[in-house]
């Protein structure tokens, strides 16, 4: 088995190390900022599917990742002894009018086929779901595929599992063997500068954490806003999508507006205190798909980047494709995920 150095201890880098180590490779993880210091240190954690229509390889791979997430995170928790905060709680989406109801019912039929009968996307009465939400029609979409995970707990759980497998996570170390770069926005910026053209960009997101214990209640997606009850008595709200920004790490009035929207969507949140405000940069490749394969500017190295909003869900897929390529010499990466798609 080869030696492998993974640069980046966010969710993608840690998952790459996990997939390689569980197959016997000798791996080290290097990150000067520590575990989950970038976008992976956020507070959201929605593992939510694309709508079940216009099926394509990206949606199929995301479905497979979501379907297998429960067993994967259970294994990680068992090996490392730490809870990643994973639960398949489903998602509720208010329906605004008759047109939205008709579209949702069409997608319900598609979900029966595309989700292989394992999960449902149904139009139901708001009174029939586990969380109270405002809806003009009295109806909501309820899907049973969506899950949640606590990003910080997930990174800590992966780090613990890697430690149990003998994988060091260090601040500095020379490269040993093959390199995988999973350093998010920093590497996208470096590649863009070296090539003289943008191949990706940082997208700022702002989110809030409220003290509100809803147990295993479903997530809510309303007016483009994710509302995610976590298992530790908190509830996450977010996030903004800011392509232009001045301050990358501090929150502002945009987050105040999101909190107000969430309180209107779920009146039970009216008095829930805000216990944390978070802002950070998420890596989005120019193709908007994950970037996996040979590194565009570093010879004999690989890249796993560009997860953006689906990074938590797609990290295992990205990592497994790289492990298969590096260890077996078998290339399973779809064209849309290759770095060339963003060049």
Secondary structure, DSSP 8 states (H G I E B T S, - for coil): --EEEEE--SHHHHHHHHHHHTTT-EEEEE-TT-TT-SGGG-S--EE----SSS--HHHHHHHHHHHHHHHHHHHHHHHH------B---EEEE--SHHHHHHHHHHHHHHHHHTTTTS-EEEEEGGGSSS----TTSEEEEESS-EE--HHHHHHHHHHHHHHTT-EEES-----SEEEE--THHHHHHHHHHHTS-SEEEEEEEEEEEE---TT--EEEETTEEEEE-TTSEEEEE---BSS-S-SS---HHHHHHHHHHHHH-GGGTT--EEEEEEEEEEEETTSS-EEEE-SSSTTEEEEE--GGGHHHHHHHHHHHHHIIIII------GGGSGGGG-
